[in-house]
Amino acid sequence: MKKYLFYIVKYVKWIYSLYFYMGNLFMRLLKIFVKPDDKLILFISFGGRKFDDSPKAIYDEMLQDSRFKDYKLVWAFTDPTKFSIPVGEKIKTDTLTYFITALKARVWITNSTVERGLSFKGKHTLYFNTWHGTPLKKMGEDISQNTKSFRGKGKATYDVFLAQGEYEAEVFSRAFKIDNDKIYVIGLPRNDVYSAYTKESCEILKSKLNIPRDKKVVLYAPTFREYEADAAGQRTLSIPVNFENLRKRLSDDWVVLFRAHYEVAKALKIQDDEFIRDMSSYPSLEDLMIVSDVLISDYSSMFFDYSVMHKPMLCFAYDYERYAKERGMYFDIREYLPFASKESELLRLIEDSDKVEYSHATKRFQEKFVTAYGTAAKQSLNLIYQSLESLG
């Protein structure tokens, strides 16, 4: 029932409008009774569903930085019992405690949003948004009114917004109406690890994941389609791949790590065995990207992050025309990467993925779209500390 209520608030426009205006009125009243805490930092990743991504990379770096030793660190989760954090406090999202904590906090660190579809940031709060990927599909103001994608009513109130390159900075500035001087092209903290991985670290991960050392690894990570849902509003995904065909052609040399987008992970029933490994609930996407030899996706921002490693990337664009029409795209990804529109073509691309031109295509993609990476977590802490010092 709770998931269904979230769905209708997010996708039924008149219900969202009611929630937005009534919720903001409540927050303005609540703000009168809440005293700000200058030593409180609030973290939330993917709306509280995860303990990962750039907010965690910043948190991990913060634990090693003496400048923040006196700060109270709070993580918000949809289910706090599922996560263990080494330092700090856990709270539950969408509760009175959550909204009071958000009002008190001096710093918000997130990769999506803190305000839960509302608009209540105070002047004393530093809103630090890393976002969760470079945009390939249209975002914010660029989304057509005719699509089913969520468009919030509140204005962007970010004080710092991170980007990996000028392409990304330009898109977000326009789509989210963010002033250029608030966008910092320093990379995403979660991606620092990709510029530092080694062959030895890959071997350690293979052992950790019980992948035979002599097997090559495909990471297959399709994204979801907003227009595919069941009667209850649960996102679904129909992938035109017969995994038995993949097994017959590839199982002697390959292992496939399947990573579904969280919106559809529970709806998909993937048979998990030695060849197909369902890694949708595995906590570290970074591990999967590092251990893999090849990435297969469709229209995911994961391409941008993975490109830093210069490993082959394959685009399985079996429904490109429909997706581009229904969702909207900034550019045709097929112009930059090896792509397939049918299963047979995809199999051939995997088998040929060690060709040098595939890695060269990745490198060209990275050089065009991802110009900053490697030290984003440290630079983020410097920005946060400098901002706090300047605010007094």
N, C-alpha and C positions, 0 to 999 in steps of 0.2 A: 504493500500500500504506500509506504514512504517513497519508494522509487517512482511509483506512478504519479504521486503528487509533485515530485521534483520535475518529472517529465512535462506535466501540463503547465506548471509555472514557467518552465523554460521555453516551451514551444507553442503554447496558446497565448496569443498576443494580449488579449484583453485581461486575462488572468494575471499575466506578468505585469501589466500596467497597474492593476489594483495592488499587487504585491509591492511594486516599486514605490508608489506614492504613500501607501499606508506604512510600509516598512521604514521609509525615510522620516516620516513624521514621528514614529516611535523612537528612532535613533536620535533625532534632535532633542526629544524630551529626555531620553536616557543620558545624553551627553551632559546635561545640566548637573547630574549627580555623580559624575565620574571624574576623578582627579587623575591627570596624566602622570605616568611614571617614567622619568627620564632614563631609567636603567633597564627598561623592558624592551625586548626584541621578540617579535612574533614571526614564526616561520609557518608556511603552509605550501604544500606541493600538490599540484593537480586537485585543488579543491579539498584537500585533506585525505585523498585516497592513497597517497604514497608517502614514503620517507626516502626520497631520492632526488635525482635531478639536480639542477643548479642550486636550489635552496640548501640541499644537504651538502653540496660541495663547499658552499660558503660557510655553512655551520661547522663542518669539519675543519676548515681553515681557521675559523674564529676560535675554536677550542685551543689552537696552538698559538694564538696571538695574545700577548699580555695586555694589549690595549683594551681588550674586551673581558678581562677576567672578573670584573665587578658587575657585569651585566647579567640580568636574569633572562634566560633563553627559554622560550615557550614554543612548543610545536602543537599545531591543531590538526586533528585527524577525525575522519568520519567515524572510525572505531579505534579509539586509543588502545584497546586491549590487544590489538594485532601488532603493535609496534613497541620496540624497546629502544630507548635513546640513552646514550651514555651520560649525558649531562643535561639538566633542565627539567621542565615540567611538561606534561601532556594534558591537553584539553580536547573536548569534543566540539566539532564544528556545529553551527546552527543551533547553539544553545545560548541562553542568557549569559553564561560565563564566557562563551566565545566572543560575543559582541561587546561585552564589558572590557575584556582583555584587548580587543582590537582598538577600542576607544582609548584605553590607557597607554598602549604601546608607543614608544618613541620611534621605533623602526618596524616597518612591515617588509618582509622578504618573501617573495612568492615567484612562481613561474606562470601564474594564470591570473587569479584575482583574490583579493581578501574580502571585498565588500559584498560578496554573495549576491550579485545582481542589483545591489543598492548603491548609494553614493553618500558616504558619511565621513570621509577622511577629514581629520582636523588639521589645522595649520601647524601644529607641533609635531606631526607625524611625518617621518621620512618614508616615502613609498618607493621601495626598491624592487623593480620588476625585471626579472631575467627573461621572461617569456619562455616558451617550451619548444621553440623551433623556428627556423627560417620559413617564411610563408611561400608556399607553392600554390596552394589554393587560396582563394580570396578571403580577406579578413575585414572585420569592422565595417566602416563606411563603404568599402568596395563590394560588399555582399549585396546581391540583388534582393529587393524586397520580396521577390517571388520564390526564393529558396526557403528551405526549412531550417537553415542555420540560425543559431541564436544571435540576436543583436541586442545588446544592452542599451538602456536609455541614459545611463549616467555618462558624464564626460570623463575623459581620461584625466586622472589627477596624479599621475606618476611624477615623482621627482627625479628618478633615474630609471632609464629603460635601456637594456643592453642589446647589442646587435653584433653580428659576426662579420658584417661587411656593409658597404655603402648601398648595395641593392636592398638589403633588408632594412636599413635605416630609412631609406626613402619610402619604402612601402609602409612601414609602421607609422612614420610621421604623418602620412596622408590618411591611412586607413583608421588610425586611432586618434588622429588630430593631436599629436604630441609635438611640442615645440622642439626644433632641431637641437637646441642647446641642452635638452634633457636626454638625448639619445647618445650613448657612449659606445663607440665601435671598439670594444676590447675583447670580444668573443663571449662564449657562454662558459661559465665555470665548470659545468658538467663535462665539457669536452677537453679540458686540460689533460686528462688522462690519455687521450688518443695520440697526443704528440710525444708521449713519454713511454709508450708501451714497447716491449722488446720481444724477441723470439722466445726468450726464456719465460717471460710472463705469460705468453700464449700457451706454452707447454704446461705450465703450472695450472692454468685454467682448464686445459683439456683433462688433466688428471682430476681436478676438482669436479668436473662435470661428467666424469666417466666416459670420455670420448676416446676411442682408440687412437694412439699416436699416429698411426699410418693412414688415418682417414682425413679427407678434406671436409670442411664444414661450410654448409650453406645456411645463412640466416634469412629466413623468409618471413617478412613482416608487412603484411598488407594493412592498409588503413581501413576505416569504416566508411560507409555511405549514409549520409543523413536521411536519404530517401528510402532506405531499406529498413523496415521495422515490422514487428509482429503486431497483433491486435492489442497487446498490452503496452505498446510503446517501446518494447525492448529492441535495441538495435540488432539487426541480423546481417549476415554476410554470406553470399553464395559465391564460392570460389570455383572457377571452371578448371580444377585440377583433380585428376584421379591419382591419388597418392600411390596406388598400386602400380601405376605406370612409371612413376618416379622410382619406386622401389626396384622394379625390373631393370631399369636403365642405369641407376646410379648407386645402388646399395653396396656394390663391391668396393667403391672408392670414396663414397660420400656419406655424411650424416647431415640430416636436415633439422635445424632448430626452428620450430614454428613459434612465432611471437605475434599474437593477435592484439589489436588495439583494445584497450580496456572497455570501450563501449560495446564490443561484440564478443569478448573473450568467453563469457559465460554461455552465450548462445551457441557457440561452435563446439562441436563434439569431435575432437581430434584424437585418434587412436595413438596412444603414446607407446612407443617400443624402441628398439635399438637403432632403427633407421630414422623414424619420425619422432622427434622429441618435442612435446608440447611445453614450451617455456613461457607461456603467457603470464603465469603467476610468479615466475622467477624474479627475485627482488632487484637484480642489477642488470639493466639493459646494457650498461657499459661492458660488463663481462662478456655478454653474448656478441657484442660488436667486435671486441678485441679478439676473441677466440675464433671468429669466423674468417673464412677465406674469401667469401663472396657474399654480397648483400643482394637480395631480391625484394623489391617493394613495388609500389605503384605510384601513389601521389603523396607519399609521406615526406615530412620534413627531415626524416632520418637520413635521407640522401646527403643533405648538407653536412651533417655531423660526421657521417661515415667517410665523407670525401677527404677529410684531413689525413686519413691513413693511406690514401692512394691505392686502396685495394679495389678490385672490380666491383662495379655496381650494375645491376640489371633491372630494367623497368618492365614489369609485366602489366602492360597497359591494355588489358583485354576489353575494357569498357570505356576507353578514353573519351569517345565522342559524347556518350551519355553523361559521364562524370563532368566533363567540361561544361556541358549545357546546364546540368542540374546544380552543380556546386560553384562553378566559375574558377578559372585558373589564370595565373599571372603570365605564364608562358607554357609552351608545349615541351614537356620534359623529354619527349621522344627525340627532340632535336639535339640533345646533349649526351644521351646515354644509349648503349645498346638496348633495344627493346623487343618485346615479343607481344603478340596479340592472341596467340594460341598456345596450347600446351606443348605441341610438338616443337614450336619455335623456341619456347622456353627451355626445353630439354637440350636442344642443340646449343643454346647460349651457355648453359651451365657447363656442358662438356667442353666447350671452347673457351671457357673463362680465363684460362691461363695465358691466352694470347696477349702479347704486350700492348696491343692497341686498346684493350679494355681498360687496363690500368692507366694508360695515357688519357683516355676519355675522362676517367675520374679526376686525374690531376688537372686537366683543363677546366672541369666543372668547379673544382675547389678554387682555382686561381681566379675564376670569374666571380664566384659568389661568397667565398669564405676567406677573407683577407686577414682576420684577426683570430688567433687561437694560441693556447699554451699557458697563459699566465692570468686568465680572467679572474680566478678566485682571489688571488693576491691583490689584483687591481681593484676588485670589488670592495675588499676590506678597506683599502686606502680611500676609496670614494665615500664609503659609509662613515669612516672615522673623520675625514675632512668635513663632511656635511654636518656631522654632529658638533664638531668643534666650531664651525662657522655659525651654526644656529645658536650656540651657547647653551 
